[in-house]
Amino acid sequence: MPNLQTTNVEENPKLQEQTMSNVPNILKFVGFSLIGIFIFFAPIKVDGTSSIPLDHIVTWINTTFPSLTPIYALLVILGGVIYPFATKTWNKSTFNLVFTLLKIIGLAVGIIIYSKRGPDWLMNEHVGPFLFDSLVVPVGIMVPLGGVFLALLLGYGLFEFVGVLFQRVMRPIWKTPGRSAVSAMASFVASFAVGLLITNREFKEGKYTIKQAVIIATGFSTVTVAFMIIVAKTLDLMSVWNLYFFVTAFVTFFVTAITVRIWPISKLPDEYYNGMTGEPETLITGNYLQNAWKQAMEASNNATNFGKNLWVNLRDGMVMTMNMLPTILSIGLIGILLAEYTPIFDFLGYIFYPFTALVQLPDAFLVAKAAAIGVTEMFLPALLVVEAAIVSKFVVAVVCVSSIIFFSASIPSILSTEIPISIPKLLVIWVQRTILSILVATPLAYLLL
């Protein structure tokens, strides 16, 4: 367990007086934080669609430059293929070698899909075009652009302020620092990729241990509210949208509180990135609001140059995007092809069938198969249960979000970070989360629907 420092607002009154009376620090903290909160968390309606400003910007770019964004995505994928060779990391380990090969495959697949000259099995609208148009291009725009705006959230005291206020909640329940509440909110409202970008940045700076980073990446970094709306529309659940949203959020975080206490997460080391000393969260013992303000002012006072902050976040966002996009295409394609053209998920469904039968779900095996397919792509389970009973549809809609881990995007995205977690352990966590989600969501569905 990382060492925790304790502090009280009275310990350094001189520093408190200096920081609290410094108007520029207050303006930086309040101004930049409010802009960042607006960009990532404030839902606004544009052309009849309600979403956060960042998502509207991405949609505007995608619709305004429809011929350029696919080319941009291909160039980013090409950069992702070149990057391991340029940094001489492509053969550093078997893992690096395999992922370099997968990136090359992703580039080839991207070119074929873009040229529209692939075989029918690849050009099926639920396979290649879905991966490229619905995942690769939006994520390719979202992450670097989100990285720029993250400079407003990360650098001027908001994390420190939120971290103190949420410390009493996050640490005892989820064993993560209070600042991780921002990553959790960003994932739900902005994007799991944005949440991972925040987590990776904080991990590399020594703010999270390996265990804490894995908890956040596998327990909080789920899909967005926008995706949940698509699932709810597909399964005709918009009439109970509020119920669906809050049950899903509850199940997601409740399941995370359990998985952090069992293997493999419970046995992960409380060590920092590359053996660094790290900056463990200060354990607050005095007035929480005053301490939150004090730490925010200190962070604002110590903030780097605004231009440099923007550049560092843009650079990190682009590197992560280059690592993500080619593997989304290659790993995602493999998973979807297995789901579309093989019976493997009929067999995997038997992992979850005892649990769907135990809670007496209608269409128990169909729900079990849908849960199994969720490891390839989060939207596929919804397509499988469109004609099922309302309780089954509701449970599947919850599980496909709360399970978090899937091959088309989140697994390659997590592996593209510096967080050291293997695919086998990710799959174990996926099985745990899926089973627990079924067991928790089903009684709630019966009770509330």
Helices and strands as residue ranges (DSSP letters): E 5-7, H 13-20, H 23-41, E 44-46, E 49-51, H 53-64, H 69-86, H 94-115, H 120-123, H 128-129, I 130-136, H 137-154, H 158-174, H 180-189, H 192-204, H 210-219, H 225-234, G 238-240, H 241-259, G 265-267, G 273-275, E 282-284, H 288-301, H 306-341, H 344-358, H 364-373, H 380-384, H 390-402, H 410-415, H 423-448
